[in-house]
Amino acid sequence: MNASSAGAATVPALELRSLTQRFGLFTALNDVDFRVWPQEIVALVGQNGSGKSTLVKVLAGVNVPEDGSRLLVNGREVALPLAGGQFRQLGLSFVHQDLGLVRTLSVTENFLIGDARITASHRPIHWRAEDRRIRDLLASYDVDLDPGALVRDLAPLQQALVAIARAAEDLRSYRESNSAEGSVLFLDEPTVFLPEDEVEFLFGLVRKVVAGGASCVFISHDLSAVERLCERVVVLRDGEIVGDQPMAGVDSERLVELIVGTAQDGTDRTGGGGRTSTSVAGTPARCAVQGLAGGQLRGVDITLQGGETVGLAGLLGSGAEEVPYLLFGSRRADHGTMRLDDATFQIGETEPPSAVARGIGLVPADRRRDGMVPTLTVSENSVILVADKFATFGRLRLSALRELVHGILDRFGVRPRDPGALMGKLSGGNAQKVVIAKWLEIGPRLLLLHEPTQGVDVGARAAIYELLQQASKTGMSTLWVSSDFEELANVCDRVLVLVDGRVTSELSGERLTKDNLNTAVFTSPGATLGTPA
Ligand SMILES: Nc1ncnc2c1ncn2[C@@H]1O[C@H](COP(=O)(O)OP(=O)(O)OP(=O)(O)O)[C@@H](O)[C@H]1O
C-alpha cells in the first residue's frame, strides 16, 4: 500500500504533527509532520544530525518534545511526552543497529525476556516447549535456526533476523491482544554489517512482517537499500521535512540533492572519491607487516607504500576486522613484525601509546566505545592528540587551538558547529567526522580505518574521502577495512582479500570491483586465487 492510495481510504497507523524538539537553544526538529500508513514501508533519511534519531527517541519515550507536538496512533490522540516503555502499549517496536540482543543468552531466552506474560508469571518455564514454540515462530518467518543456540554464536545475519522477528512478534501479539490494526516497526540502520545478498534476505523478512499487518519505518544512509525496500521516502534536513515522495518517482541523484540540500557535482552514491593512488611504484614499501598472527589471523603479510590506500576485505570471522586492532596494539598479536620507515618492531609488543608515538592512528568501528571521550567537548576531542604542541613555556596558546578547532569543524562540516558541545551528544556521523579529524591532525604515517564511513551520510562521506585523499598526497599510508565492498573498490589502490585468517587474493586496477570482491571473499584458500592486475 502506498501513501496516496492509503491516504484516501484509511487513517495513518502513526502520525506525528507539529513535532518540535529543542535541546537548549538548538532546534533538532522543527514542526515536523510525519505519517506512516498501514502496511507501508517508508524510509526516513537525512544527513547526520538531521534529526532522525531524535524523532525515534520521542516515540521511545526518551525525548520530551515541545508543547504543541502531537501524536496519533491509528487516528487516536496519545498525549506527549510518552513514558519510557509506553511504546509497547501503542504497538511500536524498535530495532537499532546494535540489535538489542543479549549475546550470552539463547535465541529462546532472548524472545522470553521481553515477553511480559512470561516474566510476570510465577509458573515454571517449560524450556523444551518454549524452544519448539520459538522454532515454529521463526519458521513462520522462513527463518531456520536452532532456538537453543547462543546469540553470540550466530552469524550477523541470523542475529539481525532474530532481532527483527522478535520485534515483529511483539507487534503481532499487540495486534492480537488489542484486536488492533496497525503497529509500526522502526528499523534504524540494522543492515550496516551485512553483505548485499544477506541484506536481501533480511528485506524478505521485513516484507513478510509488513504483509502480516505491521508498517515499517526504515532509517538508513544506504540509499540503494532504501530504494530497493521502501515504497515512500521522507527526507529530513536540519530538523525539517524537505521531501515526502513515493519511491517510484524519485531518482537517485534527486534523492541525494534532497538529503544534502545542494546538487552534488559528480558525487556518486557511495560518495566515491576515486582511487587515491599517490604511491610511487618501485620504491621500497613504507610499511611492511610480516607474519601477523593472533585471533583468527594465521600469518598475514601486508605492504604499503607511502601515500597508498590498501583495503582489506573479508567475511566476518575471516580475520580482516582484527588487523587494525592488532597493529595498533589494542589487541595483542601472537606473532609478526612491522617495519615502518626505518624502524622494525614486534607487533605483539605494541601498545596504543607506542603506536601513536610511531605515527600510527586508528579509527575504530565502535567509535562511541573506542574512538572518543563522550564526556569531553568536541573541541577537546579534536585536539586531544596535538594539544601539547600548542604549549609555549608551559602555556597553552588558546587562540591558535581555537583556530585549529574551527578549521576542523568547517572542513568536515561538523554539526552543530559548536566546539563546546559534548561529544556524546553528537549524532553518530558527526562524531565520526571528529574522530577522523583528530587523527589527521597528528599527520599519521599509517592510518588504520575500520568501517570509517558507517552511519555517515552521503555528503559527509564525500568530505571524508576527500580529506583522506589529501592526507594520502602528503605520504600517509592507509589500511582500510570495510564490509562495504563498493567503497573499497572506489577508494583503494589495492585490496587484499582474507579468508580463514590468510590473504587469499589481491585485486587492483580493472579487476578491483565490488563484484570481484564479493566473489573473492567466498573463495576458499587453495582455490585459484587472483593475482595483482
Ligand atoms: N540529548 C541531546 N542534547 C543535545 N543535542 C542533541 C541531543 N540529542 C541530539 N542532539 C542534537 O540533535 C541533532 C540531531 O541529532 P540526531 O541524533 O537526531 O541526528 P540523526 O539524523 O539521527 O543523525 P545520524 O545519521 O548521524 O545518526 C544533532 O545536532 C545532535 O547533536
The ligand as a Gaussian input file, in Angstrom:
#p B3LYP/6-31G(d) Opt

LIG

0 1
 N       20.279000      14.971000      24.104000
 C       20.748000      15.871000      23.243000
 N       21.246000      17.047000      23.673000
 C       21.711000      17.975000      22.815000
 N       21.700000      17.844000      21.471000
 C       21.209000      16.698000      20.983000
 C       20.726000      15.651000      21.834000
 N       20.298000      14.633000      21.046000
 C       20.512000      15.022000      19.778000
 N       21.063000      16.253000      19.739000
 C       21.404000      17.018000      18.527000
 O       20.283000      16.976000      17.664000
 C       20.697000      16.881000      16.303000
 C       20.008000      15.727000      15.645000
 O       20.613000      14.537000      16.113000
 P       20.110000      13.099000      15.687000
 O       20.872000      12.103000      16.526000
 O       18.637000      13.052000      15.723000
 O       20.610000      13.026000      14.182000
 P       20.481000      11.835000      13.135000
 O       19.720000      12.373000      11.975000
 O       19.945000      10.625000      13.799000
 O       21.998000      11.659000      12.718000
 P       22.889000      10.342000      12.376000
 O       22.545000       9.961000      10.982000
 O       24.301000      10.848000      12.446000
 O       22.595000       9.285000      13.398000
 C       22.221000      16.749000      16.324000
 O       22.765000      18.024000      16.050000
 C       22.536000      16.331000      17.740000
 O       23.810000      16.840000      18.127000

